[in-house]
């Protein structure tokens, strides 16, 4: 397997968007403290005079702040939610001010394990404190404060983004008018943790990982990270979608080779996904962010009762799931809905029929788009936001 | 009539029993419509009565249509999902033309009067003369314009008559605050609903219930 780039690094002056540097330390759920940190973020649209049209978009595990139109600084591709963001689109940049921040622990400008530990002058590596979804949201709160926004019109996110949405709604209910957790869960299941552990072990088994202290050596655990990505990628798809796309088709050959080359298209596809991923992602960030997901359990933070987490919430919720998503299946979304009903919160719930699996939230799904648009339009009427 | 995209135009099409339900509900109430379809009643109540309106609908296409028009609706089933709500969560819980499609109508009604201060229930009357004549003369399960399914594909599995429903209310010990017998279009008869004539002439009925204090 060929791996093209060494360790993800992109000089900050070449990175589009903005950064906020916070000097005061961040108290983390682990009990540790992060002394000063940076939040890299991107915005789309314009904040109105009343500062009432801001939507925070929370990205997923391997996403970043480049959600909307414009070339990604490393891949050159349009943003990961370019189908949704733009003038006249579901997240209408003529109407809303969209904010998307790289999560704490990430590798696209927000402070993470590849950055310099001021105490040692060397990259953090595994000395970086373990962070949680709650810590990610704490860092985002500082950003929203900095932007002078008291109440977000909406917080929206899929997958790990949905966990941040729930964390926002629960820890800052008065600052979230509407919350849209998509293809998410209120806790990580044993299966979710299991898949993440496979990914982490693939990285740690790579000799180039060097116990996380690989930054100065010029070689990083690209093979391990690539395998982690390949395994994870399967969980983002569905069996029917995978079969429809690849079947047993052979890659650039008419017969199998009786060897271990990528005979099958699906093998070639996964290897490609693994290879391009290492160009834009830091292996240690992958360890830290998957760990943050694993530790997420909203009910546990509220005496073991999910309804308790939401009691008295003024936020309007729209929970969305996809029929073929087996990573965060509909029953996980339904558990959130049941908890919200138990406290008579304002909640809508839609399960979108699709065979595209977990990744459906990133793809062109007309029914999903119509749901999101309708919900936001309804909320905008209640919030008194005018149409553009 | 103005249409702000919130379903104002639905007024002209609001079914008779739904209009009666809407008239019963005071402005500013909290309402749960169980089996809300595409949200006709909810949209009307939201626009004209400033109601905090929620819905539950079993069909995904219905739910999606509701959420698309900005209504707060979840995909759910009266038989299973009413238990999630706490007592006295709503001022009104509405069940229109859905009772006969539930598996356990009595349990559904018990939940309705538990979670709502009042329950509004409308249902088709199986003792309507057209049903009786159909079965008497044809010897087959009656099919009417109002209940147009064949016996083998009908979602309606628990039919009752107006008298039956009244008896169940008595048995459950719930208070019937109001009861109306209606023609097909939802126009009320001036008849005592607990009498045999109303049970013969009414094509549907609407009851407002509450639990005994």
HADDOCK unambig.tbl for C-alpha pairs under 7 A between the chains (distance, minus, plus):
assign (segid A and resid 338 and name CA) (segid B and resid 84 and name CA) 6.02 0.50 0.50
assign (segid A and resid 341 and name CA) (segid B and resid 84 and name CA) 6.12 0.50 0.50
assign (segid A and resid 341 and name CA) (segid B and resid 85 and name CA) 5.53 0.50 0.50
assign (segid A and resid 342 and name CA) (segid B and resid 84 and name CA) 5.31 0.50 0.50
assign (segid A and resid 342 and name CA) (segid B and resid 85 and name CA) 4.74 0.50 0.50
assign (segid A and resid 342 and name CA) (segid B and resid 86 and name CA) 5.72 0.50 0.50
assign (segid A and resid 344 and name CA) (segid B and resid 85 and name CA) 6.74 0.50 0.50
assign (segid A and resid 344 and name CA) (segid B and resid 89 and name CA) 6.44 0.50 0.50
assign (segid A and resid 346 and name CA) (segid B and resid 72 and name CA) 6.58 0.50 0.50
assign (segid A and resid 347 and name CA) (segid B and resid 72 and name CA) 5.72 0.50 0.50
assign (segid A and resid 347 and name CA) (segid B and resid 73 and name CA) 6.81 0.50 0.50
assign (segid A and resid 348 and name CA) (segid B and resid 67 and name CA) 6.76 0.50 0.50
assign (segid A and resid 348 and name CA) (segid B and resid 72 and name CA) 4.72 0.50 0.50
assign (segid A and resid 348 and name CA) (segid B and resid 73 and name CA) 4.61 0.50 0.50
assign (segid A and resid 348 and name CA) (segid B and resid 74 and name CA) 4.83 0.50 0.50
assign (segid A and resid 349 and name CA) (segid B and resid 73 and name CA) 6.46 0.50 0.50
assign (segid A and resid 349 and name CA) (segid B and resid 74 and name CA) 4.39 0.50 0.50
assign (segid A and resid 349 and name CA) (segid B and resid 75 and name CA) 6.03 0.50 0.50
assign (segid A and resid 350 and name CA) (segid B and resid 63 and name CA) 6.70 0.50 0.50
assign (segid A and resid 350 and name CA) (segid B and resid 64 and name CA) 6.24 0.50 0.50
assign (segid A and resid 350 and name CA) (segid B and resid 74 and name CA) 6.64 0.50 0.50
assign (segid A and resid 350 and name CA) (segid B and resid 75 and name CA) 6.48 0.50 0.50
assign (segid A and resid 370 and name CA) (segid B and resid 68 and name CA) 6.00 0.50 0.50
assign (segid A and resid 371 and name CA) (segid B and resid 64 and name CA) 6.40 0.50 0.50
assign (segid A and resid 371 and name CA) (segid B and resid 67 and name CA) 5.94 0.50 0.50
assign (segid A and resid 371 and name CA) (segid B and resid 68 and name CA) 4.93 0.50 0.50
assign (segid A and resid 373 and name CA) (segid B and resid 68 and name CA) 6.94 0.50 0.50
assign (segid A and resid 374 and name CA) (segid B and resid 67 and name CA) 6.00 0.50 0.50
assign (segid A and resid 374 and name CA) (segid B and resid 68 and name CA) 3.84 0.50 0.50
assign (segid A and resid 374 and name CA) (segid B and resid 69 and name CA) 5.40 0.50 0.50
assign (segid A and resid 374 and name CA) (segid B and resid 70 and name CA) 5.17 0.50 0.50
assign (segid A and resid 375 and name CA) (segid B and resid 67 and name CA) 5.79 0.50 0.50
assign (segid A and resid 375 and name CA) (segid B and resid 68 and name CA) 6.10 0.50 0.50
assign (segid A and resid 375 and name CA) (segid B and resid 70 and name CA) 4.91 0.50 0.50
assign (segid A and resid 377 and name CA) (segid B and resid 70 and name CA) 6.45 0.50 0.50
assign (segid A and resid 378 and name CA) (segid B and resid 69 and name CA) 7.00 0.50 0.50
assign (segid A and resid 378 and name CA) (segid B and resid 70 and name CA) 4.02 0.50 0.50
